[in-house]
Every structure is written in C-alpha cells, then in structure tokens.
Amino acid sequence: MTNFFLSIIDGLYAFTVSIGIPSHGLAIILISIIVKVVMFPLTRMQAKSMKAMQELQPKIDKIKKQYSNDKEKLNVETAKLYQENKVNPMASCLPLLLQFPIIIALFSAMRAYFVPELNAGFFWIPNLGEPDLWILPILAGLSTFVQQKVTMAGQTQTGSQASQQKTMLYIMPVFMAWISRSFPAGLALYWFMYNVISTIEQLFIQGKLKWKRGEETAK
C-alpha cells in the first residue's frame, strides 16, 4: 500500500506540472483533500454511530444500575436496547480500524518520498525533505488542538471519559508540535492540512446531524 501512495504522490506532482504550477507542496494539499474525500463515508458513519451511542447512554446507565447484580440480564437488556434503536456498538470502531492502516501507509510513503535529496521548496520552506523547526510544528500543534476541540464539541462525555479527553486535548497538540520538528516538512505540512480539512469535515457532519435531529423532532 505504501508503493500505491508513492505512485499517487508522483501522479499529483505530475498533475501540478501539467497545469503549470510544479509544486510538491501543492501535491501534498491535493492528496490530503483526496484522502479526506475518499474516507468521508467512513468518518460520517463513525460520527453517526457515536452520536447514537451517546444518546442511548442514559438508558444504558439505567440498565447497568438496575441489573448491576445480574450480568446475564444486563447483557440481554443492553442488546435489546441496541436492537430496538437499530444501533450497532461496533459501528463506531469499524471505520477507525479501516482508516488506520491507510493513514499509516500514507505516512510511510510520505516519509520515504520527502527526503533531503528531493530539494523541493514551498513558500517559506526551503526543502520539504528537511524538518521545519518552528512554523510548521506550531501550525501542526494548533491545528491538532482545534480539530480535537471541534470533535469533542460534537460529543457528550461524562466521568473518566471526559477527563481523559480533556487531558488528551492538551497533550496531543504539544506532542504533535514536538514530533513534527523531527519530521520532513512535507509530512508536517500534510498533517497540518489533514487537520484543517478534518475540522471542516467535523463541522459539516455535526451540522448535518443537528439538522436531521431537528427535522425528526419536528415530525
């Protein structure tokens, strides 16, 4: 799969050449858009499933409390609740599992492609194969924070889950900013663009879900 993505990067760069704007940076922007468009159905499925699970959480908590001493009855009633509401608890995990190997392969391809010998510049970046020590890491960290913040705004978490998410909201951006200083600038640029498009995607999905819920309530 890594070789497949290497071919796509080559093809997108050839496309920028054909339109008279030869730029590896533009090729990165294009591949980030294509990846998000291709994976949009999976992301939307995951968001809908997670939303449905969150809406059922109060009922699940009630069942847990009611049958706390009867595990078998607890499992039966929980399964019945899922069936009645046509919710599959695994549906929120499956899209993520499918996306993960794709993202790993793409990252591997970009690390292999953007090497110092490429000598490709983009705006302030003299070489996308070399690390950018300040601007891109800061952008990668900020975009990670915003993307997580927007995603959390569309979820309802309580207790330990909420605490863990809040911790990750601040740890992950700092981690991504720091590790981006050791990435080729091309890879850090991809991560920044991926976060920007993911944020827009989440806003769109959340807006559509709210609109659909409002329509169902009106009915």
Backbone as CSV, one residue per row, in Angstrom:
resi,resn,N_x,N_y,N_z,CA_x,CA_y,CA_z,C_x,C_y,C_z
1,MET,0.822,-1.207,0.000,0.000,0.000,0.000,0.866,1.271,0.000
2,THR,2.047,1.161,0.604,2.975,2.302,0.614,3.368,2.691,-0.809
3,ASN,3.672,1.681,-1.636,4.033,1.942,-3.034,2.869,2.583,-3.796
4,PHE,1.659,2.178,-3.439,0.463,2.760,-4.063,0.399,4.261,-3.803
5,PHE,0.662,4.654,-2.548,0.621,6.076,-2.204,1.799,6.841,-2.813
6,LEU,2.947,6.167,-2.941,4.079,6.804,-3.608,3.718,7.137,-5.059
7,SER,2.995,6.228,-5.713,2.554,6.459,-7.090,1.574,7.623,-7.162
8,ILE,0.699,7.729,-6.154,-0.279,8.826,-6.131,0.436,10.167,-5.968
9,ILE,1.418,10.215,-5.062,2.172,11.462,-4.863,2.867,11.867,-6.162
10,ASP,3.486,10.892,-6.821,4.143,11.156,-8.109,3.131,11.677,-9.128
11,GLY,1.968,11.035,-9.164,0.929,11.421,-10.117,0.399,12.825,-9.862
12,LEU,0.239,13.170,-8.582,-0.269,14.508,-8.245,0.771,15.583,-8.553
13,TYR,2.047,15.242,-8.318,3.092,16.207,-8.672,3.125,16.404,-10.187
14,ALA,2.973,15.307,-10.952,2.931,15.406,-12.415,1.741,16.276,-12.854
15,PHE,0.637,16.159,-12.095,-0.541,16.988,-12.415,-0.233,18.471,-12.214
16,THR,0.457,18.805,-11.119,0.799,20.219,-10.882,1.730,20.746,-11.977
17,VAL,2.588,19.871,-12.475,3.481,20.253,-13.579,2.659,20.521,-14.835
18,SER,1.659,19.650,-15.076,0.854,19.761,-16.296,0.007,21.035,-16.324
19,ILE,-0.331,21.568,-15.148,-1.139,22.800,-15.109,-0.254,24.041,-14.936
20,GLY,1.045,23.827,-15.032,1.973,24.950,-14.992,2.311,25.458,-13.615
21,ILE,1.990,24.681,-12.556,2.327,25.081,-11.184,3.088,23.928,-10.534
22,PRO,4.281,23.626,-10.989,5.022,22.489,-10.410,5.331,22.719,-8.939
23,SER,4.709,21.938,-8.066,4.880,22.153,-6.626,4.578,20.878,-5.861
24,HIS,5.564,20.386,-5.123,5.341,19.233,-4.257,4.418,19.616,-3.093
25,GLY,4.497,20.882,-2.654,3.618,21.345,-1.585,2.162,21.294,-2.008
26,LEU,1.878,21.715,-3.238,0.511,21.659,-3.763,0.056,20.209,-3.892
27,ALA,0.979,19.322,-4.264,0.644,17.895,-4.355,0.221,17.355,-2.984
28,ILE,0.883,17.820,-1.921,0.519,17.402,-0.561,-0.894,17.872,-0.211
29,ILE,-1.190,19.128,-0.538,-2.520,19.673,-0.266,-3.581,18.867,-1.011
30,LEU,-3.295,18.531,-2.262,-4.244,17.763,-3.073,-4.464,16.365,-2.499
31,ILE,-3.388,15.708,-2.059,-3.540,14.347,-1.527,-4.292,14.361,-0.195
32,SER,-4.115,15.408,0.603,-4.854,15.494,1.871,-6.352,15.660,1.595
33,ILE,-6.699,16.430,0.568,-8.106,16.607,0.193,-8.682,15.295,-0.324
34,ILE,-7.932,14.616,-1.200,-8.410,13.357,-1.781,-8.624,12.300,-0.702
35,VAL,-7.672,12.177,0.230,-7.782,11.178,1.304,-9.028,11.431,2.146
36,LYS,-9.271,12.685,2.497,-10.440,13.005,3.331,-11.744,12.781,2.576
37,VAL,-11.768,13.089,1.284,-12.982,12.865,0.482,-13.279,11.365,0.379
38,VAL,-12.242,10.572,0.117,-12.414,9.118,-0.013,-12.886,8.500,1.302
39,MET,-12.351,8.989,2.423,-12.682,8.406,3.735,-13.906,9.053,4.382
40,PHE,-14.496,10.050,3.713,-15.639,10.758,4.308,-16.790,9.822,4.699
41,PRO,-17.204,8.877,3.836,-18.305,7.984,4.247,-18.010,7.237,5.539
42,LEU,-16.754,6.801,5.722,-16.382,6.097,6.949,-16.429,7.037,8.149
43,THR,-15.924,8.255,7.966,-15.921,9.232,9.052,-17.348,9.588,9.460
44,ARG,-18.211,9.766,8.469,-19.609,10.112,8.733,-20.323,8.969,9.444
45,MET,-20.060,7.736,9.007,-20.645,6.562,9.659,-20.221,6.489,11.121
46,GLN,-18.936,6.745,11.374,-18.411,6.711,12.734,-19.066,7.780,13.604
47,ALA,-19.206,8.997,13.051,-19.809,10.104,13.805,-21.266,9.809,14.140
48,LYS,-22.009,9.278,13.181,-23.423,8.954,13.413,-23.574,7.872,14.469
49,SER,-22.696,6.856,14.391,-22.758,5.758,15.352,-22.423,6.239,16.761
50,MET,-21.391,7.081,16.867,-21.001,7.609,18.174,-22.104,8.476,18.762
51,LYS,-22.762,9.265,17.907,-23.856,10.123,18.363,-25.021,9.288,18.873
52,ALA,-25.329,8.223,18.145,-26.418,7.337,18.561,-26.100,6.669,19.897
53,MET,-24.840,6.258,20.066,-24.426,5.634,21.323,-24.523,6.619,22.490
54,GLN,-24.146,7.874,22.249,-24.213,8.897,23.296,-25.654,9.180,23.711
55,GLU,-26.556,9.163,22.729,-27.963,9.419,23.034,-28.576,8.279,23.840
56,LEU,-28.038,7.077,23.653,-28.537,5.912,24.405,-27.866,5.765,25.767
57,GLN,-26.791,6.505,26.015,-26.010,6.322,27.237,-26.827,6.430,28.525
58,PRO,-27.746,7.419,28.656,-28.544,7.470,29.894,-29.352,6.198,30.127
59,LYS,-29.901,5.624,29.053,-30.682,4.386,29.177,-29.767,3.217,29.526
60,ILE,-28.569,3.209,28.951,-27.604,2.143,29.248,-27.187,2.212,30.718
61,ASP,-26.949,3.433,31.195,-26.582,3.626,32.607,-27.695,3.150,33.536
62,LYS,-28.942,3.405,33.116,-30.092,2.986,33.919,-30.173,1.465,33.991
63,ILE,-29.928,0.793,32.862,-29.941,-0.672,32.825,-28.816,-1.237,33.684
64,LYS,-27.639,-0.605,33.601,-26.497,-1.056,34.410,-26.811,-0.969,35.900
65,LYS,-27.486,0.103,36.276,-27.834,0.299,37.685,-28.897,-0.708,38.119
66,GLN,-29.867,-0.939,37.220,-30.988,-1.824,37.544,-30.553,-3.290,37.665
67,TYR,-29.603,-3.692,36.792,-29.184,-5.096,36.772,-27.711,-5.240,37.143
68,SER,-27.277,-4.457,38.087,-25.867,-4.471,38.489,-25.432,-5.810,39.077
69,ASN,-26.392,-6.565,39.631,-26.062,-7.859,40.247,-26.419,-9.051,39.374
70,ASP,-26.876,-8.786,38.160,-27.269,-9.863,37.242,-26.645,-9.582,35.870
71,LYS,-25.437,-10.079,35.683,-24.686,-9.770,34.464,-25.379,-10.296,33.213
72,GLU,-25.960,-11.483,33.311,-26.627,-12.086,32.153,-27.819,-11.235,31.718
73,LYS,-28.625,-10.812,32.687,-29.792,-9.974,32.390,-29.342,-8.612,31.860
74,LEU,-28.257,-8.115,32.399,-27.691,-6.834,31.945,-27.332,-6.906,30.466
75,ASN,-26.654,-7.987,30.065,-26.257,-8.146,28.669,-27.469,-8.288,27.746
76,VAL,-28.477,-9.026,28.210,-29.693,-9.241,27.410,-30.431,-7.927,27.190
77,GLU,-30.608,-7.166,28.271,-31.352,-5.904,28.176,-30.577,-4.858,27.363
78,THR,-29.255,-4.864,27.496,-28.443,-3.922,26.714,-28.535,-4.244,25.224
79,ALA,-28.438,-5.544,24.891,-28.555,-5.976,23.497,-29.938,-5.647,22.940
80,LYS,-30.949,-5.805,23.784,-32.324,-5.495,23.377,-32.475,-4.001,23.080
81,LEU,-31.852,-3.172,23.913,-31.897,-1.722,23.715,-31.239,-1.340,22.386
82,TYR,-30.095,-1.947,22.112,-29.402,-1.679,20.841,-30.272,-2.091,19.651
83,GLN,-30.904,-3.257,19.780,-31.718,-3.784,18.687,-32.942,-2.900,18.433
84,GLU,-33.591,-2.473,19.501,-34.784,-1.632,19.369,-34.466,-0.292,18.715
85,ASN,-33.274,0.221,18.994,-32.886,1.524,18.445,-32.020,1.410,17.191
86,LYS,-31.840,0.160,16.716,-31.064,-0.114,15.495,-29.663,0.500,15.572
87,VAL,-29.009,0.242,16.712,-27.654,0.756,16.940,-26.693,-0.416,17.073
88,ASN,-25.603,-0.346,16.338,-24.553,-1.364,16.428,-23.353,-0.746,17.152
89,PRO,-23.057,-1.200,18.380,-21.961,-0.586,19.145,-20.601,-0.717,18.474
90,MET,-20.442,-1.682,17.565,-19.176,-1.865,16.878,-19.024,-0.935,15.676
91,ALA,-20.122,-0.317,15.257,-20.094,0.530,14.052,-19.204,1.750,14.226
92,SER,-19.032,2.213,15.457,-18.183,3.387,15.682,-16.696,3.027,15.654
93,CYS,-16.379,1.735,15.851,-14.975,1.301,15.853,-14.506,0.869,14.472
94,LEU,-15.399,0.259,13.690,-15.013,-0.297,12.396,-14.404,0.735,11.443
95,PRO,-15.026,1.917,11.269,-14.422,2.898,10.358,-13.013,3.297,10.778
96,LEU,-12.793,3.418,12.089,-11.467,3.797,12.586,-10.445,2.709,12.279
97,LEU,-10.855,1.442,12.436,-9.960,0.319,12.156,-9.605,0.257,10.675
98,LEU,-10.553,0.619,9.812,-10.319,0.613,8.377,-9.416,1.775,7.950
99,GLN,-9.571,2.928,8.639,-8.784,4.101,8.298,-7.331,3.984,8.757
100,PHE,-7.107,3.308,9.875,-5.793,3.294,10.499,-4.684,2.785,9.570
101,PRO,-4.840,1.607,8.929,-3.759,1.140,8.041,-3.527,2.066,6.853
102,ILE,-4.583,2.733,6.385,-4.446,3.680,5.270,-3.574,4.855,5.683
103,ILE,-3.855,5.407,6.870,-3.099,6.557,7.362,-1.637,6.180,7.606
104,ILE,-1.395,4.997,8.187,-0.027,4.541,8.446,0.742,4.378,7.131
105,ALA,0.101,3.759,6.131,0.753,3.554,4.834,1.054,4.886,4.159
106,LEU,0.135,5.833,4.267,0.342,7.151,3.661,1.504,7.885,4.330
107,PHE,1.566,7.817,5.648,2.672,8.440,6.377,4.007,7.807,5.986
108,SER,4.023,6.483,5.859,5.254,5.787,5.462,5.688,6.226,4.072
109,ALA,4.720,6.354,3.167,5.025,6.771,1.795,5.600,8.188,1.765
110,MET,5.014,9.065,2.568,5.470,10.457,2.560,6.842,10.594,3.213
111,ARG,7.126,9.781,4.204,8.459,9.806,4.818,9.508,9.314,3.828
112,ALA,9.116,8.319,3.020,10.043,7.789,2.026,10.223,8.752,0.858
113,TYR,9.179,9.503,0.554,9.204,10.393,-0.618,9.933,11.703,-0.331
114,PHE,9.596,12.295,0.803,10.170,13.607,1.115,11.481,13.451,1.883
115,VAL,12.529,13.332,1.110,13.884,13.180,1.649,14.677,14.443,1.310
116,PRO,15.774,14.709,2.040,16.554,15.929,1.772,16.993,16.071,0.318
117,GLU,17.263,14.940,-0.342,17.755,14.973,-1.727,16.699,15.497,-2.703
118,LEU,15.436,15.488,-2.283,14.364,15.964,-3.162,14.545,17.441,-3.492
119,ASN,15.020,18.204,-2.479,15.305,19.637,-2.659,14.107,20.397,-3.226
120,ALA,12.925,20.162,-2.624,11.692,20.813,-3.081,11.253,21.846,-2.060
121,GLY,11.128,23.091,-2.467,10.703,24.153,-1.576,9.216,24.433,-1.699
122,PHE,8.682,25.152,-0.702,7.265,25.529,-0.724,7.072,26.721,0.219
123,PHE,6.727,27.882,-0.364,6.598,29.119,0.392,7.867,29.373,1.214
124,TRP,7.745,29.439,2.560,8.919,29.755,3.390,9.833,28.549,3.610
125,ILE,9.385,27.349,3.187,10.123,26.118,3.452,11.142,25.890,2.330
126,PRO,12.437,25.915,2.635,13.444,25.737,1.579,13.484,24.330,1.013
127,ASN,13.169,23.321,1.874,13.233,21.935,1.418,12.221,21.096,2.203
128,LEU,11.211,20.558,1.506,10.182,19.752,2.161,10.721,18.435,2.700
129,GLY,11.930,18.067,2.295,12.553,16.854,2.808,13.286,17.060,4.123
130,GLU,13.481,18.330,4.509,14.148,18.664,5.769,13.102,19.133,6.792
131,PRO,13.356,18.944,8.085,12.405,19.424,9.102,12.309,20.948,9.115
132,ASP,11.099,21.440,9.348,10.892,22.865,9.609,10.758,22.986,11.129
133,LEU,11.644,23.710,11.766,11.751,23.651,13.225,10.733,24.499,13.981
134,TRP,10.079,25.455,13.318,9.199,26.340,14.078,7.796,26.496,13.508
135,ILE,7.675,27.062,12.328,6.345,27.448,11.834,5.424,26.242,11.653
136,LEU,5.875,25.230,10.902,5.017,24.064,10.670,4.697,23.278,11.950
137,PRO,5.678,23.075,12.853,5.327,22.408,14.112,4.265,23.169,14.913
138,ILE,4.362,24.496,14.937,3.353,25.296,15.646,1.993,25.136,14.979
139,LEU,1.974,25.190,13.640,0.716,25.009,12.905,0.147,23.605,13.117
140,ALA,1.033,22.602,13.148,0.587,21.217,13.372,-0.043,21.082,14.761
141,GLY,0.594,21.705,15.770,0.065,21.638,17.133,-1.260,22.363,17.269
142,LEU,-1.342,23.580,16.729,-2.575,24.372,16.813,-3.725,23.696,16.076
143,SER,-3.436,23.161,14.885,-4.495,22.512,14.101,-4.972,21.231,14.780
144,THR,-4.060,20.515,15.456,-4.456,19.321,16.214,-5.394,19.697,17.349
145,PHE,-5.057,20.796,18.050,-5.903,21.264,19.154,-7.302,21.639,18.657
146,VAL,-7.369,22.419,17.587,-8.664,22.879,17.052,-9.489,21.688,16.569
147,GLN,-8.837,20.764,15.868,-9.550,19.601,15.346,-10.141,18.755,16.481
148,GLN,-9.351,18.546,17.549,-9.847,17.783,18.701,-10.970,18.527,19.421
149,LYS,-10.820,19.843,19.537,-11.819,20.672,20.217,-13.161,20.589,19.501
150,VAL,-13.127,20.700,18.183,-14.352,20.638,17.383,-14.987,19.249,17.489
151,THR,-14.156,18.211,17.439,-14.670,16.847,17.554,-15.321,16.631,18.916
152,MET,-14.682,17.117,19.984,-15.231,16.970,21.339,-16.531,17.725,21.504
153,ALA,-16.665,18.863,20.806,-17.888,19.668,20.908,-19.101,18.905,20.395
154,GLY,-18.858,17.946,19.507,-19.958,17.152,18.961,-20.240,15.895,19.760
155,GLN,-19.535,15.715,20.881,-19.714,14.529,21.707,-20.125,14.915,23.118
156,THR,-20.768,13.967,23.781,-21.144,14.171,25.182,-20.493,13.076,26.008
157,GLN,-19.487,13.465,26.784,-18.777,12.501,27.615,-18.906,12.907,29.074
158,THR,-18.934,11.900,29.930,-19.025,12.161,31.365,-17.974,11.339,32.105
159,GLY,-17.723,11.729,33.348,-16.832,10.969,34.217,-15.416,10.863,33.709
160,SER,-14.857,9.642,33.783,-13.455,9.424,33.432,-13.188,9.673,31.949
161,GLN,-14.173,9.360,31.089,-14.006,9.584,29.655,-13.792,11.061,29.355
162,ALA,-14.587,11.910,29.992,-14.470,13.356,29.790,-13.122,13.850,30.287
163,SER,-12.674,13.309,31.412,-11.389,13.715,31.974,-10.235,13.311,31.057
164,GLN,-10.306,12.092,30.511,-9.264,11.606,29.605,-9.211,12.446,28.330
165,GLN,-10.394,12.775,27.782,-10.444,13.577,26.562,-9.868,14.967,26.789
166,LYS,-10.176,15.536,27.950,-9.662,16.866,28.261,-8.142,16.847,28.381
167,THR,-7.607,15.776,28.975,-6.150,15.636,29.095,-5.504,15.532,27.720
168,MET,-6.096,14.682,26.850,-5.564,14.486,25.510,-5.674,15.749,24.661
169,LEU,-6.667,16.572,24.961,-6.859,17.818,24.214,-5.626,18.707,24.295
170,TYR,-4.915,18.650,25.418,-3.732,19.492,25.603,-2.418,18.729,25.364
171,ILE,-2.424,17.425,25.632,-1.195,16.652,25.457,-0.888,16.411,23.978
172,MET,-1.902,16.011,23.202,-1.682,15.657,21.806,-1.126,16.813,20.968
173,PRO,-1.671,18.041,21.086,-1.111,19.143,20.295,0.362,19.407,20.605
174,VAL,0.727,19.346,21.896,2.121,19.568,22.285,2.991,18.447,21.719
175,PHE,2.493,17.207,21.815,3.235,16.061,21.285,3.434,16.189,19.775
176,MET,2.353,16.549,19.052,2.446,16.660,17.587,3.372,17.804,17.177
177,ALA,3.321,18.910,17.919,4.212,20.032,17.614,5.669,19.614,17.815
178,TRP,5.926,18.886,18.882,7.299,18.470,19.186,7.810,17.457,18.166
179,ILE,6.997,16.438,17.865,7.460,15.376,16.954,7.562,15.885,15.519
180,SER,6.776,16.916,15.181,6.834,17.488,13.830,8.179,18.145,13.550
181,ARG,8.909,18.496,14.610,10.240,19.090,14.432,11.251,18.070,13.903
182,SER,10.905,16.781,14.019,11.810,15.742,13.507,11.300,15.143,12.197
183,PHE,10.059,15.505,11.796,9.509,15.024,10.534,10.079,15.811,9.363
184,PRO,10.112,15.218,8.164,10.319,16.042,6.970,9.193,17.079,6.904
185,ALA,9.495,18.283,6.455,8.490,19.350,6.416,7.274,18.946,5.584
186,GLY,7.500,18.109,4.546,6.389,17.647,3.723,5.365,16.861,4.523
187,LEU,5.837,16.052,5.454,4.948,15.256,6.295,4.219,16.144,7.306
188,ALA,4.931,17.118,7.880,4.294,18.055,8.818,3.243,18.898,8.098
189,LEU,3.535,19.294,6.845,2.564,20.058,6.055,1.316,19.226,5.803
190,TYR,1.506,17.936,5.496,0.350,17.052,5.296,-0.492,16.967,6.567
191,TRP,0.160,16.810,7.709,-0.582,16.686,8.971,-1.384,17.955,9.256
192,PHE,-0.797,19.107,8.995,-1.499,20.376,9.185,-2.731,20.447,8.275
193,MET,-2.546,20.137,6.990,-3.662,20.194,6.042,-4.731,19.164,6.387
194,TYR,-4.292,17.978,6.825,-5.227,16.921,7.210,-6.109,17.397,8.371
195,ASN,-5.516,18.068,9.345,-6.269,18.583,10.485,-7.250,19.675,10.076
196,VAL,-6.811,20.563,9.197,-7.681,21.652,8.740,-8.916,21.076,8.042
197,ILE,-8.691,20.132,7.140,-9.810,19.535,6.397,-10.684,18.691,7.323
198,SER,-10.067,18.005,8.290,-10.826,17.212,9.264,-11.736,18.103,10.108
199,THR,-11.242,19.292,10.464,-12.043,20.238,11.246,-13.258,20.689,10.448
200,ILE,-13.044,21.042,9.188,-14.154,21.449,8.314,-15.142,20.294,8.153
201,GLU,-14.602,19.093,7.979,-15.427,17.893,7.830,-16.295,17.661,9.066
202,GLN,-15.691,17.795,10.268,-16.445,17.602,11.510,-17.550,18.631,11.672
203,LEU,-17.265,19.887,11.335,-18.277,20.938,11.413,-19.442,20.627,10.485
204,PHE,-19.124,20.128,9.295,-20.158,19.764,8.330,-20.999,18.598,8.852
205,ILE,-20.329,17.547,9.341,-21.035,16.360,9.839,-21.927,16.716,11.023
206,GLN,-21.386,17.483,11.977,-22.157,17.863,13.154,-23.356,18.721,12.766
207,GLY,-23.154,19.617,11.807,-24.258,20.458,11.337,-25.336,19.630,10.691
208,LYS,-24.955,18.630,9.882,-25.916,17.762,9.220,-26.674,16.911,10.229
209,LEU,-25.946,16.416,11.249,-26.601,15.591,12.262,-27.608,16.406,13.066
210,LYS,-27.224,17.658,13.417,-28.144,18.532,14.157,-29.379,18.837,13.326
211,TRP,-29.153,19.096,12.023,-30.251,19.423,11.126,-31.211,18.251,11.015
212,LYS,-30.676,17.033,10.910,-31.518,15.850,10.784,-32.290,15.582,12.067
213,ARG,-31.645,15.806,13.229,-32.340,15.600,14.506,-33.482,16.582,14.651
214,GLY,-33.243,17.840,14.228,-34.282,18.864,14.286,-35.460,18.493,13.395
215,GLU,-35.160,17.927,12.233,-36.202,17.530,11.280,-37.032,16.383,11.848
216,GLU,-36.357,15.413,12.512,-37.060,14.286,13.104,-37.943,14.732,14.266
217,THR,-37.454,15.701,15.047,-38.232,16.218,16.179,-39.503,16.920,15.687
218,ALA,-39.346,17.677,14.587,-40.487,18.403,14.015,-41.574,17.438,13.553
219,LYS,-41.140,16.280,13.028,-42.099,15.284,12.582,-42.850,14.674,13.752
